[in-house]
Amino acid sequence: MELLLKACVGAVAVVIIELLARTRNYYIAGLVPLFPTFALISHYIVGSQRTGQEFKETVAFSMFSLIPYLVYLVTVYYLADRLRLELSLLVGTLSWAAAAAILVFAWNRV
């Protein structure tokens, strides 16, 4: 049942993005993915199953996880006028994956 609820939350977010993309203020659709839906779920699960210190570490790591997202956004913004949409999104996603891998590697070293 919990899994179905989480899937429904994701589906609602997609519908909201689609509806906002059709409005005069289409750019607001870029704000919806930043609503902490999945962070709330993740933090609740970790916070209810781990120690307070481990929860705080998860939240701190979450703060640093904004770096790969920024790498994705900068890459897509730069490539938007240079490549096809699909290719710029693919390169942005690969850039995110590389930055995320570096973050995880660095986090485990510290």
NUBA-441391 format. One line per 5 residues: for each residue x negated, y negated, z of N, C-alpha, C. Coordinates in Angstrom, 3 decimals. Example, Ala and Ser with C-alpha at 12.3 -4.5 7.8 and 13.67 -1.06 7.14 Angstrom:
<recs>
-13.190,5.690,7.800,-12.300,4.500,7.800,-13.200,3.300,7.800  -12.850,2.250,7.080,-13.670,1.060,7.140,-12.900,-0.030,7.870
</recs>
This chain:
<recs>
-0.822,1.200,0.000,0.000,0.000,0.000,-0.865,-1.262,0.000  -1.962,-1.240,0.813,-2.857,-2.393,0.863,-3.465,-2.677,-0.499  -3.865,-1.623,-1.198,-4.474,-1.772,-2.519,-3.492,-2.397,-3.500  -2.236,-1.997,-3.434,-1.210,-2.568,-4.308,-1.021,-4.052,-4.007  -1.035,-4.420,-2.745,-0.902,-5.823,-2.359,-2.056,-6.652,-2.914
-3.269,-6.127,-2.826,-4.444,-6.839,-3.339,-4.351,-7.011,-4.853  -3.875,-5.972,-5.542,-3.705,-6.062,-6.996,-2.658,-7.117,-7.351  -1.606,-7.196,-6.573,-0.553,-8.195,-6.814,-1.079,-9.620,-6.612  -1.915,-9.792,-5.600,-2.516,-11.112,-5.363,-3.358,-11.519,-6.572  -4.143,-10.590,-7.102,-4.942,-10.870,-8.300,-4.069,-11.195,-9.492
-2.979,-10.469,-9.660,-2.066,-10.719,-10.777,-1.417,-12.095,-10.659  -1.053,-12.484,-9.461,-0.466,-13.810,-9.248,-1.472,-14.902,-9.626  -2.730,-14.704,-9.256,-3.762,-15.681,-9.606,-3.890,-15.814,-11.120  -3.841,-14.708,-11.842,-3.933,-14.743,-13.310,-2.745,-15.492,-13.902  -1.557,-15.251,-13.390,-0.358,-15.949,-13.881,-0.468,-17.450,-13.620
-0.939,-17.826,-12.443,-1.105,-19.256,-12.119,-2.108,-19.897,-13.065  -3.219,-19.221,-13.331,-4.222,-19.755,-14.264,-3.609,-19.949,-15.647  -2.874,-18.952,-16.125,-2.231,-19.034,-17.445,-1.256,-20.196,-17.517  -0.450,-20.361,-16.496,0.529,-21.453,-16.486,-0.165,-22.818,-16.431  -1.192,-22.938,-15.612,-1.914,-24.208,-15.521,-2.642,-24.534,-16.824
-3.142,-23.521,-17.506,-3.858,-23.738,-18.762,-2.945,-24.325,-19.834  -1.659,-24.141,-19.694,-0.687,-24.648,-20.674,-0.204,-26.062,-20.348  -0.624,-26.619,-19.222,-0.142,-27.940,-18.814,-1.068,-29.049,-19.311  -0.629,-30.271,-19.094,-1.446,-31.436,-19.437,-2.720,-31.478,-18.603  -2.657,-30.930,-17.407,-3.810,-30.878,-16.512,-4.466,-29.494,-16.559
-4.717,-29.000,-17.767,-5.265,-27.661,-18.009,-6.544,-27.387,-17.223  -7.337,-28.400,-16.965,-8.622,-28.236,-16.286,-8.466,-27.725,-14.859  -7.294,-27.914,-14.264,-7.048,-27.433,-12.907,-7.107,-25.902,-12.874  -6.905,-25.256,-14.018,-7.013,-23.796,-14.088,-8.402,-23.337,-13.650  -9.407,-24.184,-13.791,-10.755,-23.857,-13.346,-10.918,-23.890,-11.833
-9.967,-24.468,-11.149,-10.019,-24.543,-9.682,-9.433,-23.287,-9.030  -8.459,-22.679,-9.682,-7.761,-21.524,-9.104,-8.703,-20.372,-8.742  -9.671,-20.006,-9.611,-10.550,-18.897,-9.230,-11.393,-19.191,-7.990  -11.507,-20.456,-7.638,-12.296,-20.811,-6.461,-11.483,-20.771,-5.175  -10.169,-20.533,-5.285,-9.384,-20.331,-4.069,-9.920,-19.064,-3.422
-10.173,-19.092,-2.133,-10.892,-17.974,-1.511,-10.057,-16.711,-1.273  -9.253,-16.325,-2.251,-8.417,-15.130,-2.103,-9.249,-13.915,-1.724  -10.247,-13.614,-2.561,-11.044,-12.417,-2.321,-12.001,-12.609,-1.147  -12.425,-13.833,-0.907,-13.257,-14.092,0.273,-12.442,-13.846,1.541  -11.191,-14.271,1.545,-10.338,-14.025,2.707,-10.190,-12.527,2.963
-9.941,-11.768,1.901,-9.799,-10.317,2.042,-11.103,-9.707,2.547  -12.202,-10.080,1.894,-13.516,-9.545,2.260,-13.881,-9.906,3.690  -13.707,-11.155,4.042,-14.086,-11.605,5.378,-13.188,-10.971,6.447  -11.927,-10.776,6.121,-11.043,-10.110,7.085,-11.495,-8.669,7.322  -11.794,-7.962,6.226,-12.221,-6.568,6.354,-13.522,-6.468,7.142
-14.517,-7.275,6.764,-15.806,-7.235,7.470,-15.634,-7.685,8.916  -14.892,-8.766,9.114,-14.699,-9.298,10.464,-13.963,-8.351,11.396  -13.102,-7.510,10.835,-12.357,-6.582,11.684,-13.081,-5.251,11.874  -14.124,-4.992,11.066,-14.808,-3.698,11.148,-16.247,-3.791,11.655  -16.827,-4.984,11.635,-18.236,-5.132,12.008,-18.353,-6.051,13.217
-19.588,-6.227,13.687,-19.819,-7.105,14.840,-19.692,-8.571,14.423  -19.606,-9.443,15.412,-19.536,-10.874,15.140,-20.752,-11.374,14.384  -21.926,-10.871,14.747,-23.163,-11.276,14.072,-23.167,-10.809,12.612  -22.700,-9.602,12.369,-22.642,-9.090,10.992,-21.632,-9.876,10.164  -20.541,-10.271,10.800,-19.565,-11.119,10.115,-20.185,-12.465,9.728
-20.915,-13.066,10.663,-21.568,-14.342,10.370,-22.590,-14.189,9.239  -23.307,-13.075,9.225,-24.266,-12.834,8.145,-23.549,-12.717,6.800  -22.397,-12.067,6.802,-21.599,-11.951,5.579,-21.150,-13.323,5.086  -20.721,-14.169,6.009,-20.288,-15.526,5.638,-21.474,-16.332,5.100  -22.635,-16.209,5.732,-23.834,-16.917,5.256,-24.200,-16.449,3.852
-24.167,-15.134,3.620,-24.460,-14.616,2.284,-23.440,-15.139,1.282  -22.189,-15.246,1.701,-21.142,-15.781,0.826,-21.458,-17.210,0.377  -22.035,-17.990,1.280,-22.421,-19.359,0.916,-23.462,-19.345,-0.196  -24.445,-18.476,-0.062,-25.486,-18.385,-1.090,-24.962,-17.782,-2.387  -23.856,-17.063,-2.316,-23.298,-16.459,-3.530,-22.757,-17.506,-4.500
-22.662,-18.736,-4.039,-22.254,-19.814,-4.953,-23.341,-20.104,-5.986  -24.582,-19.742,-5.688,-25.686,-20.002,-6.623,-25.499,-19.249,-7.940  -25.232,-17.930,-7.926,-24.988,-17.251,-9.211,-23.788,-17.822,-9.963  -22.765,-18.239,-9.239,-21.602,-18.845,-9.900,-21.998,-20.154,-10.578  -22.821,-20.940,-9.915,-23.310,-22.185,-10.522,-24.146,-21.886,-11.761
-24.979,-20.858,-11.697,-25.778,-20.450,-12.860,-24.851,-20.100,-14.021  -23.790,-19.347,-13.736,-22.801,-19.004,-14.768,-22.197,-20.262,-15.389  -21.731,-21.179,-14.541,-21.077,-22.389,-15.040,-22.019,-23.257,-15.870  -23.234,-23.440,-15.408,-24.206,-24.252,-16.142,-24.506,-23.604,-17.496  -24.669,-22.281,-17.511,-24.953,-21.571,-18.753,-23.806,-21.721,-19.743
-22.590,-21.478,-19.296,-21.430,-21.582,-20.189,-21.250,-23.019,-20.676  -21.434,-23.982,-19.798,-21.305,-25.391,-20.193,-22.325,-25.731,-21.277  -23.566,-25.317,-21.086,-24.629,-25.603,-22.050,-24.371,-24.911,-23.388  -23.871,-23.685,-23.355,-23.683,-22.905,-24.581,-22.347,-23.151,-25.273  -21.433,-23.848,-24.632,-20.084,-24.038,-25.177,-20.088,-24.645,-26.572
-21.005,-25.550,-26.844,-21.075,-26.198,-28.161,-22.066,-25.511,-29.097  -22.729,-24.495,-28.617,-23.801,-23.868,-29.391,-23.464,-22.463,-29.875  -22.588,-21.758,-29.161,-22.246,-20.381,-29.504,-20.733,-20.206,-29.537  -20.301,-19.083,-30.125,-18.883,-18.727,-30.069,-18.472,-18.565,-28.609  -17.211,-18.762,-28.338,-16.693,-18.669,-26.979,-17.071,-17.350,-26.315
-16.795,-16.238,-27.002,-17.054,-14.929,-26.413,-18.531,-14.726,-26.088  -19.391,-15.189,-26.970,-20.826,-15.026,-26.752,-21.320,-15.911,-25.606  -20.807,-17.127,-25.533,-21.226,-18.001,-24.427,-20.753,-17.434,-23.091  -19.557,-16.834,-23.058,-19.068,-16.213,-21.824,-19.885,-14.966,-21.474  -20.263,-14.208,-22.490,-21.094,-13.025,-22.252,-22.455,-13.411,-21.687
-23.097,-14.405,-22.298,-24.408,-14.850,-21.819,-24.270,-15.434,-20.407  -23.195,-16.170,-20.172,-22.945,-16.699,-18.825,-22.794,-15.589,-17.799  -22.079,-14.537,-18.180,-21.885,-13.400,-17.284,-23.200,-12.679,-17.011  -23.995,-12.503,-18.054,-25.307,-11.874,-17.870,-26.208,-12.745,-16.990  -26.101,-14.058,-17.155,-26.870,-14.978,-16.313,-26.425,-14.862,-14.858
-25.107,-14.755,-14.657,-24.587,-14.564,-13.304,-25.140,-13.274,-12.701  -25.120,-12.184,-13.483,-25.602,-10.892,-12.988,-27.080,-10.964,-12.606  -27.872,-11.640,-13.435,-29.301,-11.776,-13.130,-29.505,-12.600,-11.862  -28.786,-13.710,-11.746,-28.918,-14.552,-10.550,-28.421,-13.809,-9.307  -27.358,-13.025,-9.450,-26.839,-12.252,-8.319,-27.844,-11.186,-7.889
-28.475,-10.536,-8.861,-29.484,-9.519,-8.540,-30.666,-10.146,-7.804  -31.092,-11.310,-8.267,-32.192,-12.021,-7.598,-31.790,-12.395,-6.176  -30.557,-12.872,-6.019,-30.063,-13.240,-4.690,-30.070,-12.037,-3.746  -29.541,-10.906,-4.205,-29.503,-9.711,-3.356,-30.907,-9.255,-3.016  -31.796,-9.254,-3.997,-33.183,-8.866,-3.758,-33.831,-9.791,-2.727
-33.660,-11.103,-2.923,-34.254,-12.079,-2.003,-33.646,-11.956,-0.604  -32.331,-11.730,-0.529,-31.658,-11.616,0.761,-32.195,-10.409,1.539  -32.432,-9.328,0.839,-32.951,-8.117,1.496,-34.400,-8.270,1.932  -35.132,-9.191,1.326,-36.536,-9.430,1.690,-36.662,-10.349,2.902  -35.645,-11.151,3.143,-35.716,-12.150,4.221,-35.194,-11.618,5.510
</recs>
